[in-house]
Amino acid sequence: MSLSETTLEALRSGGKARLARCLAELESEAGRVRHRRLLDEAHDAPQGRVIGLTGPPGVGKSTLLARLIGACRGAGSTVAVLAVDPSSRRTGGAVLGDRTRFDHDPEDAGVFVRSLAAGDRLGGLADAAFPLMVVLRALFDVVLVETVGVGQSEIEIGEVADSVVLAIQPASGDSLQFIKAGIVEIPDVVVIGKADLGEIAARAQGEMEAALRHATPRDPEWQPPVLRLSAVSGAGVEALVAALARHAAHQGVDGRLEARRLAQSRSWLRTTLRETHGRRGLERLRSALKASFAGPPASPFLLLERLGQALDKVGLPEGGGG
């Protein structure tokens, strides 16, 4: 079965190998809509929650990721992981690999791991992260997205995740840097690693709590908790899982989750149009974009196809117009 004919049901019954082939082809087609049928179906049938894990290199994100996988599987939830890696300058592929990042059981049918090369993106994600996330969200109970870890340029994780976890190290100076970079406005939960350092970890926790009080929150109704955690021993993982559950319950009120996901679709669509058709093309379609999102939420992949066709009609070249 070709990807253009693939359905979610076929992916559910086809095992990891078929899903891996599907995601590989979708990654190669990032920014295009030749396989819109599957993407539309997945977009309209979200099954799971998406949790983004970000933070500077060396903070222990991969170890924490392994702990979260174990907690999810212990609760009976299926888990997919998108681990965004730095790109090889020679091949363009992911430098690290999904099997070297953290321990997991490759025979567990309830866990699927996919590495994704960041390419030229500096925001911690990759061009194909959004469409791949949409497919995985329709197939698994939990989707964990780990960013490449590029320090202060990790704002993009909010473009794919329902809940963002920011991990920092105590006594690293990260708190001050994140305040300067505005990253304190991104997380829904903050984790201070290496809780076994005691007073040093407690001081970092206090600094982050103070920083968050002075930040402009993405959601004024939610105050991100700051937790101390040891990914190595597992201390604090239960508290993190509980905090994520509280955030999920918070988003279930007054359409907050739907609003965040709609904003993500808008952002992906605008970015893709800008990269494909240039800034002038996007400006000429401003009114069309507003009209497209005026009604009930629509698949951004369908809108991309329609708006791309409109751009073609006005004769703008791909990538033209700045």
N, C-alpha and C positions, 0 to 999 in steps of 0.2 A: 504494500500500500504506500503510495507516494505521500509526501507531507501535505500536499494540497488536498488530499482526501482523508487525512488523519482526523480522528475525532478524539474527544476526551475518553470515551469508553474504550477505544482501541488502545490508548495509552495506559489506561488502568489495567487492562488485561494483557498487555504486551511485555510487561516486565521492565527491568532497568535498562536492558540493551536497547529496546525500542525507544524509550524515553530519552536516553543519551543521544541516539541518532537524531531524534527530533530536535532536541535543544541545540545540537551542533549545527543543524541546517538553519534553524532560526537565528542563531548567532551570526552566521554568514550572511543572512539577509537583513541584518539590523537596518532600520530606517526605510525598508521597503515593505510592501503589503501583498506580496504574491501568495502568502499563506494566511490571508485574513480570516478565512472561515474558522480555522482552529483558534486563532487569537480572539475573535469575537465570541466564540462559544466559551472560552475560558474566562474572558473578561466578565461575561454575564453570569458566571456560575462560581463566584468565589467561595471556597470551602474553608480555608484556613486563615490564620493570622500571620502577618509578616513582622518579624522582629529583626531590627537592624542592630548590629554590633560594631561599634567604631571606637577609635582611639589611636594613639600614636604607636609606632612600631615598638615591639618589645614589651608591651604592656601585659601580654599574656592572653590576647583575645582567643587564640586557637585553643588554649587549655580551657578557658571559660566556655567556649563553644562546645567542646566535648562534654563538659558538665551539663550544659543545657540540653544537649541531645539525650544524655542519660536520664535527666529529669523528665523530659517529654515522653520518652519511651516507657519509663516507669509508670507514667500516668496513662499509658495506653494510646498515646497520640503518635501518628505517623509524622515523620520529619524530613524535610528537604533542606539542603544547605547550598547556598551560592557563595563560594569563597572566592572573592575577587583578589587576584594576584597581580604583582607587577608584571610587565610585559618584557619578553626577551627582545633586545634591540635587533637581534639577528633574524629571528623567526616571527616575532610578533605574538608568540604564544605565551601562556602563563609560565613564569619562571619556576615557581614552586609547583606543587601538585596536590590534588585533593587527598592523596593517601599519606603525604608527608606532613600535612598541617596538624593533624590530630588523630587520636586513636578512635576508630569506630569499627563495627563488625560489618565487613562487606557482604556477609551472607544474610544480614538482617533485611528482609524485604520492606520493612517499615522505615528504612533510612536510605535516602538518596543524596549523594554528594556530587556537586559539579563545580569545578574550578572555572574561572572566567578571567580572561586577560583584560587588564585595565586599558590597554592601548595607550592613546595619547591623553586620556582624560586625567585631570589632576584633582578631581573631586572625590576620589576614593571609590568610584564605581566604574562601570563600563557601559558602552553604548547599548549593548544588548541586555543590560540588567533588567530594565522594565518589562519588555515582552517575555523574557524567561521567567521573571517573577510571577507574571500574570498566569502563565501556564502552570507553574508549580503550585501557586495558591489555589488553583482549581482542583489539584490532585492530592494535596497533603493537608494535614491538620495544622501544622506549623511550618513556616518557611523562615529559616535563619539566614540572614545576609551578613557576611563579614566583609568589611571594606579592606582595601589594600593597606591602609595604615600610613597616611601621608602627612600626619601631623596636623597642621592648621587648615587643610583644605578638604575637610570631610563633610561639608554641609550637605552634599548630594544624597546622603543616606536617607534624609527625610523625604526624598522623592520616590522612594519605593516602600518604606517601612510604615507599619501601623504604630509600632512602638520602637523608639530608638534608645538603645543602651550605650552610654558613653563610659568607657573604662579608662581610668587614669592610674598612674603610679604615685604613691606618696613620696614626698621629698624630691620630686622631679622638676618642679617649676611649671608643671603643666597647667595648674590652676590659673596662674597669672597670664600665661600665653593664651589660654582659652578665653579668658575675659577680653583680652585685646582683640582676638580674632572673631569674637561674637559666637563662638561655638557653644557657649553656655545657654544660648537660646534654642538649641537644637534638641537636646536629650529629653526623654520622658522619664528616664531613670539613670542615675549616675552610680557607678560602681568604683570604689576605691580598692585597688588590688593589694595583695600582700598584707592582709589584715593582721597577720602574726607579728608585724612590726610594732604593734601596740600604739604607743603615744604618737609616733610619727604618722601612722595611718589615721589616728583620731584627729590630729592637727589638719591633715589634708581634707578630711571629711568636713571639718569646720570651715575651712577656706572655701570649699565648693558650695556649701550651704549659704555662706555669705554672698558668694558670687551670684548664685541663682536668685537670691532675694532682690538683687539690683539689676537683674537681666530683664529684658522684655520677653515674656513667655510666648511661645507659639500658641498655647492654649491657656488663656487667663484663668480658667476654672481648674487647672491642674498644677499643683506644685510638685515638681520632680523630687522624689525621695533620693537621698544620698546614702548608699549602703557600703559597709565594709565587707570585703569578701576575700577568701583565699581560694583561688581556683585549684591550687595543688591539693589542699586538704579537703576542699568541698565546703568548708565553713562559710555560711552566708548564702549558699546557692538557694536554699529553700526560701529565704527572705526575698531573694531576687525574683524567683518564680511567683511568690505571692504578690510582689509589687507589680509585676507584669499582668497578673490576673486582675488586680484592682484597676490598672489602667484600661484593660479591655472592658471591664464593667463600666468605667467612666465613659468610654467611647460609645458604649451601647445606648447612651441617652441622647435624645434630641438630635439624632442624625449626625453625631460628631464623626463617627468612622466614615460614613458615606461622604461627608464633606471633605475629609482629608484625602480620601481616595480620588474624589473628583478633581481636587487640586493637583494631585499627582498626575492624573491623565492629562490635564491641561498643560502642565509643565512639560511632560514628555512630548506632547504634540507640538508645542511651540518650539522646543529645542530641535526636534527632528526637522520641522519645516525650515527653520533658520539654517540648519546645517546643510539641508538639501537644496534649498532655493535662494538662500541669501536673505539679508535683512530687508531689502526692498520688497521681496516677495511676501515676506511676513507682514510688512506694513500694509501692503495692498489688500491683504486678506483679513485685516483687523476686524472689520464689521462682520465678515463671514464667520470668523472664530466666535465672536460674541453670539451671533445667531445660532451657531451650532450647539452652544452650551446653554441656550436659553431654556430649553425644555428639560425633560427627564434625562439623566445621565446616559450618554451614548458611548459606544466603544470608541476609544481614540484611534483604533486601527481602521475602522470604517471611515471616520472623519479624515484621517490622513489620506486615504485613497481619494475621497471626494475633493478635498482641498488641493491635493496634488493635481488632480484633473483640471480644477479651476485655474491653477497656476499655468498649466500647460496651454490652456486656451488663451491666456493673455500673453503668451509668448516669452515668459521669463526663462532664461537658461538655468540649468541646475548649478547651484553655488554662485549665481550671479548677484550683483547688486550689493555686495558687502555684507 
